[in-house]
């Protein structure tokens, strides 16, 4: 007699895009419900910005606040959904979902409190937000992030950190060679573009000081969204492709290299995220999980960069490093 038992799908097979969209649907629904309940008791304009002591120092029309809030919720939800949809089973996705939950909860809480604080206000300039609301908002944000991380399921197990495959290129003594690849991150490019657009919009419509933080975020994100990795007789070089070739943010000369290898890198499990990361005993530029160059430095630290064809780059780097040592020894 054959069994009719069905296997339970693993946690990682859940539709993570639906899970990621959940908090934004909840927040928009709650925001709309609160507005419907207090709409007849709201002043126009609303107090929408508060200084450190809780006193109102910025005001926006009701229509402008509603439109801006809804647009921000949809934009944040679209960014999180896009990042998850790119690689739903990537090891970093659970943390992206957790960040989405935390962002949705924190932003939604602030906007809902703004509506409730303005209800029945006779003098909009006298509207205040109690200081304890900040602590409560932080608690809601952290709890929502933890819930998102739980619902996202477990990330794939981090691979063991082998020393990496080490090899040399069979390059004639008088010959030189170069190796170059470009690494790009669509999520980082989208994030940088959104920050740039939001910063310009806030600067033009509201205040350039308020938009400065968004523009700074764009200035940091966009150059790092596409980076050229080069190995040549000078060592290992990383340069943003959007800027001049002379603008490099990391170069490791041959005399600082002990040995180079290649292995698979799990960016969240090993470095906690994307971008330029620093950890105890190592650092790296990681835009994704996957194949990467692992450079062991003479001071005992490691530098890692995720890039295709990492084995060839490491072999060429070892060849040039051996040559440099031979010249010093001679």
ABEGO torsion letter per residue (X at the ends): XBBABBBBBBAAABBAAAAAAAAAAAAAAAAAAAAAAAAAABBOBBBABBBAAGBBABBBBAAAAAAAAAAAAAAAAAAAAAAAAABAABAAAAAAAAAAAAAAAAAAAAAAAAAAAABGBABAAABBBBAAAAAAAAAAAAAAAAAAAAAAEBBBBBBBBBAEBBBBBBBBAABBBBBBBBBBBAAAAAAAAAAAAAAAAAAAABBAAAAAAAAAAAAAAAAAABBBBBBBAAEBBBBBAABBAABBABBBBAAABABBBBBBBBAAAAAGEBEBBBBBGBBBBBABBEBBBBBBBAAGBBBBBBBBGAAAAAAAAAAAAAAAAAAAAX
